[in-house]
Structure formats: C-alpha cells, structure tokens
Amino acid sequence: MKKITTFKFVFFSFILLILLAIFILGILFNQTIKTFYINEKTDELKRIASLSNQAIDYNKIEDSNYLNEICYLISKGTQTRITLINTQGQVIADSHEDFRNMDNHADRPEIISAITESVGVSQRYSYTLEKEMLYLAILYNNNDHDLIIRTSFSISSLDQTFAELRIKMTWISIIILILGTLISFLIARKIVDPLIKIESEVSIIASGIFEKKIHISGTKEINSLVESLNLMRIQLEERINFITRQKDEHALILSSMIEGIIAIDNEDKVMRINNAALHLFNIPGIELIGKPIREVIRNADLLEFIHTISPEDSVNEHEITISSDKELIVLIKKIRMFDHNKTPLGVLLVLSDITQIKELEQINQDFVGNVSHELKTPITTVKGFVETLQDIKIKDKNTIRKYLGVIGQHTDRMNAIISDLLELSRIERGGKSLRKTLQKEKLLPVLEAAIQECEYQTKKKSIKIVLDCSDVIEVNHELGLLSYAVKNLIDNAIQYSDNNSTVNVSVEEKRSSVKIHIKDHGVGIDPIHFGRLFERFYRIDKDRSRKYGGTGLGLALVKHIIKIHDGSVTVDSHLGQGSLFTISLPN
C-alpha cells in the first residue's frame, strides 16, 4: 500500500477540518435561526392574544356575531388567525372559517395545554387551512367567564426565508473553503518544506557522508530537530569508526589464529570463516559469507555434527578426517551462540589440526602393543620352566620351591599386565569401529555375566553380591566390553572388601541416562586420589596393589570402555566407609 506524503496529510487534514467546521456551523446556524424565528412569532402571538382579550367585551360573550366581528377585525390588522374556544373545546368564533362548521377542538394539543397549564403552544399541519401552522392558546378568565383565545400563524413563509438564507450560507461557505484551501496549502508547505530538506540531508548521512553539517532553519521544534540530527551525525560517525576499527581488529585476530574458525547462523549459512579453516578444507579464498555451509564444505561428518542437538551452555567435541594432500585428523569444538537476550544466533566451530597428536598417540599405542606382544612369549616360557623346576628333586627343595613360587607369582602378574595392555591398546585403536558395533539390548544379562565371572572370588571370600536391575532396561552397548568393565569394578570391590561382606550392584534409570552403581563396604579411597584414579598404572598404595594382584590398568580400561559407550564413570568414597563406582550411560 502506497503511503501518503506528509504534505498531503497536513493539507487534506486542514481541508477536512474546514469542511467539518462549515458543516457543523451550517447545522447550528439553521437550528438557531429557526428557533429564534419560532420564539419571536410565539411572543408576537402572545401579544395578539392579549390584545384580543382586551378588545372583547365579556358582557357580550354570548353574542356570536359580535365575537366573529372582533376576531375578523383583529385578524385583518395583524395577519393572524383568531379563534375563540370555550373550555369544552367548542369553537364559538373564528376569523377565517364559519365556526359552526368546525370540529370540537378539545383534543388539540394547544387547547389541552391551555386548559391544564393556562398556555399551550404547538406546531402542526392544519387540515382546515392545508398549511403548516404555529398555534398559541391562552386561557383567560373575565367576569367569571372562561375563554380560550387561540392565535395562529402560517409558517410556510419560514421555509422560503430559510431557503434564501441557505443560498447565502452556501456562497459564504464556498468563499471560506477557497480561502481555507489557500491558507492550508501555505501552512502545509511551511511545515513540510523543512522536513523535505531534513530528509535530503539525512539521506546523505545514511550514504556514509558525515562531514556535511545540516543548516536548516524553521520553527523552534525544527531547529531542535536539526540540532539533534547534527549531534547524532557526530556520534554516528564516531561509533561507525569504532565499529570499523573493531571489525578490522577481529578480522586480523581471526586471520592470525592457527585454529580454524567457522561461524554459522540458524539457517546454516556462513557468517564468518578465517584463513586457517579455508586452508584445512583447501577452499579458495572467494566470497563465502552468506552461502550455505553444505555448499562451502562437503564433509558428511562435519555437517552431521553441526546438526547434533546439544545443551545451550555445553561445548561439544568431535573428530573428523579430511582427505586432501594427506589425511588430516581435525578436532571440532562446537559452541552455540546467543545474543544478550538469550536468542540463538547459530553455532561457532573451532577446528584444530590434531594429526600430529594422533600420530604420537598411535606411536605410543603401537609401542605398548609391540612390547607387550614381545614379552608375552618368553614370560610364558619362563613360567613353564619354573613349573618344571618345581617338580625336580634337589637339595633344599623347600627353598627352591619358595623362590620359584615367587618367580611364578611375578610371572603371573606380568602376564596380567601384558594382557591388560593389549586390551587397552585394542580399545584405544578401535574406539571408532567398536562404537559402530553398539546395539540396544537389555542390561540385565550383561550384569549377570559380569557377576558370574567373579563367582570364584566371591566364594573364596564368602562375599554376597546383591543385584537390583529391572529386566526391561535397555542401553546401547557392546556385550563383551561393557561386561568386562562391570566385571573389573566388581572384582575390585571384592578384592578390597572384608570377608563375609556384601557388594551391591544396582541400576537407576533416568530420562537421559542409565546409571550402574557398584557399592562395596571395604577400606575406601581418600578423595585426594579421585583426579588420577583412572590413569594408567596409577596406584594409591603400591604395596596394597601388589598384595591384591592389581595391574594398575583395570580402571583405565573401564574408563576407555565406557567412553566408547558415550558414557562416564565416577567414584565416591571415604576411607573406612567403602566405595561407590557409578557408570553413566546415555538412555
């Protein structure tokens, strides 16, 4: 819809006000003149009625000829119709008609009012004279004779008078309208011209030219507006210069960063991308702002990660592989962006090339795997010879057996370490592929299998394992791995518990997670160790660890297995009060 200009709005508003004023004044004038005329004629009829009353000789009230003559004479001199009526409404004389042929007037409005209130006035159509008439009736009492004198006047001439007045008023209104239109045009132009000039100057400011000062004079309000605009021009120039400097600084910082930065809005369009991100994905430095991210970067893992739902204040991490000149491993951190009103703006991606870190980790994993693999065979051979030597009958056999038993014990322990190292290496190397094998299945069989594997240890120490798990709870898991992790925690609980005690295994299902609790009543753990408890080879007490046959890798294995399941493992314990290990898996 096309908007009306300010000039037209002001101009036509004035014209409308003038027309409205003329219309209202015309109606008021018409009503005022008509009322004034009727009031004047009513007063005149009252005077004529009073004159008629004074002229009548009430001693001759019974003489109809006398009364008719009086009515005729007064009517002729005043151009007014005179009618004499008794209180029963009977006409006894009339100046214009034969009273003997006239109806009873007791039902006439003016007669009714005259009888009840002494004076009656009405304006109505007379069927006798076939004219619109104004009637005035007054009740007089002289010499004990009641007489109603009615005077009347034709108001037909009033319409003609009003028609002449309306013609004059129309011409006056036309003249006023013409003058008002001219004055309205001048006033509207006076108001609008400065605004048009201001609009032109503001357009120059909007185009980015701030040097030119606005010089426009007018009314007090216009001058105040011009001063405000000039102040705004200065402040706007300063603010734009500040924003420009900030933008240049941000661009310099982004271009200097080693990490790749990509900002994406809610419509998956690129808001900002720095040189490091362009280099990572081997993208030419063309204009990319505003383009859909799927057109800029064609990496399925990245696009899938962008659309992964995450909590508002969390930082999500994900690794992807980029194939260019050489295969790169990139760690992506995704952060959701909000404005000051907490309105979502999109996501910010921080990309770090961790290829070298991954290569070092791989070297470390390979080293552990190779060393363990190389040591396993000779250690097994040594163990075999030790077992053979134990059966040989030589002197001081008890001493030999004692030493050989120690050798065998340490050999078993080293074998366990190597086994754990191999398992840890397998899990770390195959984490991504193992994650793909996860299936949603019931949890109860996993826990039962883990408990069954610990049956020998429980019988040995007379420990009772209490399981509390619904048979309908399901989680995404790899049966062997999850069972292995739970078995490790149960095994630890048994080892560090007193004989004839209880180990509780319970499951708690929540909306977003399933928690597996393994609670023992053993020696407990000092909270100062919680931070490093799940590190490889970390031992709280080396002597106690050796006593119970620990390798130092069990909890590290548990941590990595649960990580493959996108879960977490935590511990809560106090010395002498037992320990509570909790595995949290996504529901």
N, C-alpha and C positions, 0 to 999 in steps of 0.2 A: 504494500500500500504506500503510495507516494505521500510524503509528509508535506504539510502546508508550510510556507515560508513565514518567518516572524513578521514581515511587513504585512502580508495578507491577514495573518491572525490578528494583529493590532488594528489594522484598518477596518476589517469587517466586524471586529468586536465593537468598535465605536459606532459603525453604521447600525449594527443590531441594537445597541443601546439607544440610539437616536430614534429608530423606528418604534422601539418598545415604549420610549417616553412619549412619543406622539400618540401612539395608540391609547396609552393609559390616560393621558391628558384629554384626548378626544372623548373618551367614555365619561370621565369625571365632569368635563365641561357640559356634555349633553345632559347628564343627570342633574347637575347643579342648576342649569338654566331651566330645565323642565320643572324641577322642584320649586325654584324661585317663582316661575310664572304661575304655577298652581296655587302657591301660597298667596301671591298677590291677588289673584282672581277670587280666592276664598275670602280674603279680607274685604274685597270690594262687594262680594255677595252679602257679607255680614252687614256692611253699611247700608246696602239697598234694603235688606230685610228690616233693619232698624228704622229706616226711613218709611217703609211701608207700614210698620207698626204704628208709627207716629201719625201717619196720614189717615188711618182707619178710625172712624167713629164707632166705638163699640156699642153705642146705643142703637146703631143700625145694623147690628151683626146678623140680624135675621133677614135683611134685605139683600137678596142675591144680586139684583140689578146694580145696587149701589156698590157692592163688593167687586163685581166684574168691571165696573167702570173705573174704580180705584186701581185695580190690577192693570187694566189696559193703559191708563194714563202713566203709571209708574214705569211699566214695561217700555212704553214708547219713548220715555225720556232717558231710560238707562240701557236700552237694547238688551233687556234681561227678561226672561220669562218669570212671571209671578204666579204662584199657585197657593190658594188658601185651603187648608185642610183641618178638619176637626180631629179630636183625639181618637175617634173611632176609625180614622183613616178615610173618611168620606170627603171628597173634593167638593167645596162649596163655592169656589170661584177660580178662574184661570184666565190668564191674559191671552193665550193663544188658541185654546180649544174650548168647546162647549162642555162645561163641567158636568152637565147631565149625562153625557155620553162616556165619561171617563170612569175607569175601574176604581175600586176601592184601593187606596194606597197604604193600607195598614201593614203590608208585607214589604214595603220598600225599605231598603237599608237605612236611608237617611231619616225616614219617619220613625222607624223603630228606635234609632239612636236619640232622636229628638224627644220622644216620649220618655225614654229611660234616663237620658243624660242632659236634656234640655237643648242640646245642639247635635246635629247629625250631618256628616259630610260623606258623599260617595261620588265615585266617578264610574259611569257605566253608559251603556248604549240605550238610547230611548227609542223604543219601537213605535211610539206615537209620532215623534218628530223624525225618526230614522237618522239620528245623529248621535255622536259620542258627546255626552253631556257631563257637566260638573254640577252637582246638586248640593245645596246648603239648606237645611231645615232647622228653624229655631222655634221653640215652644214659648209663646207669650201668654201671660195671664193679666187681663184688664177687666175691672168691674166684674170679677168672678166668672169671666168668660175665658176658657182655654182655646187658644187658636195657634195652629202651626202655620207659619209663613215660610214657604219654600221658594227659594230663588235658584235659578239655574242658568247656565251659560254654555253655549256650544264651544267645545274646544277643538273643533275641526280646523279652525284657523290656526291653531297652535302647530299642527303638522307642517303647514305651509311655511310658518315662521322658522320652524326648526330646519326645514329643507334649505331655506336661504342661508341660515347660519352654517349648516354643514358644508355648503359650497364654499363659503368664505373660509371656514376652517381648513378645508381641503387645500385651497390655494396657499393659505398660510403654512400648512404642513409641508407642502411641496417646496416652498421657499426655504423653510427651516432645514429640510432634508438636503437641499442643494448646498446651502451654506455649511451644514454639518459635515457633508461629504468632503467638501474642500478643506475644512478645518481638520477633519480626521486624517486626510491624506498628508497634510503638512505635519501634524503631530506624529503620525506613524513613521514618516520619513525621518523626522527629527530623532525619534527613538532608535530606529533601525540602522540608520547610516553609520553611527559609531560601532555598532555591533558587527556590521559587514566589514568595516575596516579592521576591527579586532580579529575577526575570523581569518582575514587575509594574513595578518601578522602572525597569528597562531599557526597557520599552515606553514609559514616559513620556518617557525621554530620546530614544528613537527618534522620537517625535512632534514633537521640536523644543523641548521644555521642559527647559532645563538648570539652572534656578535651584534646584530642589529637591535637597538632599543626601540620599544614601541612608543610613538609620540602621537597620542590621540587625546583631544580634549572634549569634554561634554559636561553632562550633569555630575553632581557630586558622586553618585554611585558609579558612573562610567569612569571617572578619574580614579576612584578607589580600586575598581577592577583592573585598570591599566597598571596601577602601581603593584597590585598583587601579581599580575602576569609578568611584569618585569622582574620581580623578586623570584618568582617561580622559574623564569628563564635562567637566572644566575644559578639557582640551586640545582636545577636540572642539568645544566652544563657541568657543574662540579660533580654531581652524582654519576653522570654518564662517564666522565673522565675517570672517576674512581672505579666504576664497574669495568671499564675497558682495561685499566691497569690490572685489576684483579683477574680478569679473564686472561690477559697475557701471561700473568704470573702462573695461573693454574695450567695454562697450556704448556708453559716452559717446564713446570714440575712434572706434568704427565709425560711430556716427551723425553724427559731425562730419567724416568723411572725404568728400572730393569724389569720389574713385573709388568705384565700386560694388564691394561685396564679397559673394560668394556662396560658402558652404562646402557641399559635397555629400558625403555618405557613400558607402560602397561599394555601397549599394543604390539609389543615385540619388535619395536623399531629402535635402531641405534641412536642413542643420544650423544655418546662420545666414545671414541676409541683412540688409544695412543699408539705411538710407533712400535713399541715393544709387542703389542698384540698383533699389529699388522705383520711384523717380522715373524712371529711364531706361526701364523697361519699362511705366511707367504702371500699376503694380499697386497696388490698395488695401491699406492697412496692416492686414490681417487676420492671424490666426494662421496662419503658413505653415510653421513648424518641423515637420519630420516628414512633410511632404507630398512626393510625387514631383515632381521638377523639371519633368517634362513637363506636369504639371498647373498648375504655377505660371507657367512661361514657355513660350509656344508659338512658338518660333523654331527652325526646322529647322536653320539654320546653326550656331546655338549648341549644340543638342543633338548634332549630328554631331561638333562639335569636342570636346565633353566626352568622347565615347567614342573619340576618336582615341588610339591607343596611342603613348606617349612614354616616353623613358628616365626612370628614377627621379629623377635629380637635375637634370633639364633644365626650362627654362621655355619653354613653347610659346606662340606668339602667333598670333592670328587676328583678322581684321577681319570684322565683320558689319554689316548695315544694319538699322536698326529704323525701322519706319514708325509714327509717332504723329502729333502735330500737324504736325511737319515731319520729314523724313527725317534720321535721325541715323546717323553712322558711329561705331561703337564698337570700340575695340581691346581684345581679351580676352587676358589672360595667364593661362595655366593652370599651376598648380603642384601636384604630387602631395604629399599629406600623409602623414606616417608618425609613429608613436609612438616612444618611446625604444628599443623592441625591433625597430625597422625594419618593424613590421607596418603595411601600408597602411590608412589611415583614410578616404581619399577624395581629392577634389581641391578646390583653392581657386581661385576665379575672381576676377581683378581686372579691372574694367571701366572703361575711360577713354573719355570722350567726345572724340573727335578730329575732330569735324565741322569746327570752325574751322581746324584744322591742314590738313585735307584741302582745304578751300576755298582757303586760301593757296597750297597746292601747286598746285592747279588753276589759280589765277591766274598763278602763275609759269610753269606749263607752257603756258598759253594765250599768255602774253606771248612766250615763246621761239618758239612756233609762229607767232604772228602776225608778229613782227619778221622771222623767217626768211622767211616767205612774202612779206612786202612787199619784202624786199631782193633776193630771187632774180631777179625780172623785170628791174629796172634794171641789176643787175650783169651779167646775161646780155646785155642790150642794149649796155652799155659794152664788153663783151668783143667783141661783134660789130663795133662801130665801130673798136676797136683793131685788129682783124684787117684791116679795110678800109684803115685808115690805113697799115698796114704795107706795103701794095702801092702806095701813092701815091708817085710820083717827085718828090721835093722835094730842096732842098739839104740837105747834111749828113744824107743818108739813114741813114747808119750810127748816128748819134747818136739820130735819131728812132726807128729800129728798136730801139735799145738800151733807150730809155725805155719805148717801147710794149711791149717784151718784158717789162720789169719789171711794167708795169701788168697785162699779161696773166697773168703769173705770180701776182700777188697776187689778181687776179680769180678765178683757178682755186682758189686757196687759200680765199678767202671762200666760193666756191661749195661747196667741200667741207665747210666749217664749217656752212653752212646745211643741207646735205644731212644731215650728222650730227645737227644739232639737230632737224631734222624727224623723223629716225628715232628719236632718243632720246625726243622728245615722244610719238611714236606708241606706243612700247613702254611708257612710263610711264602713258599714259592707258588703254591697252588691255591692261594686265597681266593682269587677271582674265579677260577674254574670250579673250586669247591662251592662257592656261593651259588653258582648256577645249578648245583645238584640239590639245593634245599627244596624240600617238599612239605606241604602242610599235612601233618599227621598227628595222631594222638600222642600226648606227652607221657601218659602213664606207663606204657611199655618201655620207654626209654629209662625212666627212673627204676622200674623193676629190674631191668637188665643190669643197671649200674650196681644196684643193691646186691643182686645175685653174685656179681663178680667179687664183691667184698665179703662173701659168706664165710670164707675160711678165716679171715682176720676177726670177724665178729665172734665166731665160735671160740677162737683162741683166747679172746679176752672177755668172753661172756658179755658182750655188748649187744643191746637190743636196738634195732633200727625201726623207728615208727614212721610209717609213710602216710601222708594225708594229701591225696590228689584225686580230683574228680576224673572219672573216665571219659568225660566229654570234652575236656580241654584239649585244644589243638594248637600247634605252633609250627612255623616253618623251620625245619631242622634237617640235618643230615644225621641219621640214626647213630652211626658209629662214632662220629665226632662228639655229638652232644652227650652221648652215654659215657664216652671216655672222660669228658670234662667233669661230669657229675661224679663219676667213679673216683676221680682224683680228689675231689673235695671230700667225699665220704671217707675215702681212705685216710686222708689227713685227719679228719675228725676222729676216726677210730684210733689212729696212732697216738694222738695227743690227748686221748681220754683215758680215764681210770677204768680198771676192770669193773665189770658189773654196772656200768653206767648206760645212759641212753643217748642215741643220736636221732634227732628229729629231722625228717625230710618232708617239707610241706610246700604246697603250691598256692599262690594267691593270684587270682585273675582280676585284672582291672580293664578299664575301657581301652587303654592304649598299650598295655603291656601285660606280660605274664611273668611273675616273679617266683623263682625256685629258691627256697630257704633251706640251708643245711646248718643245723644248730647242734653244737656239742657242749658238753659240760666239763671240758678239760681245763688245761693250765691257762688258756687265754693268751692274748697278744697285747703287748704295750702299743697304744695308739701311735707312738712316735715312728713305728715301723710301717704304718699303712701306706705312706707315699711310695715306698720302694718294694713293697711286699711281692709285687707281681713281676719284678725284674728277673732276668736270667741269673741264676747262681747266687741270688741274694738270700742270705741265711741270717735269721735273727740270732741264733746261737749255733755255731759250727759244731760244737761237741754234741748238743742235743740233736742236731740234724743227722749227724753220723750215727748216733745211738738208735734213732728210729729208721735209719736207712734211706733218708731223703736224698734226692739228686740235686735239688736246687732248681729244677726245671718244671716241676709239676704245675705251680701256679702260673708261670709264664705260658705254659701250654694251654691252661684253662682260659687265660686272657685272650690268646690268639684265636682259640676255637670259638669263643663267644663273640669275638669281633667279627668273624666270618658270618655269624648269625645276625649281624647288625644289632648286637646287644651289648651289655656291660656286666661286669662283675664287681661287687663291692664287699667290704668286710667291716664288721662292727664287733669290737671285742674289748675286754678289760682283763687285766691279769687276775687269775684265780676265779674268773666268772664264765669261762668258756668263750667260744667264738661263734659268730653268725655270719656265714658267707651267703650272699644273695646274687643270683644270676637273673638279670632282667632281659627278657626277650620281647621284641615287638609283637603285639597281638594283631 
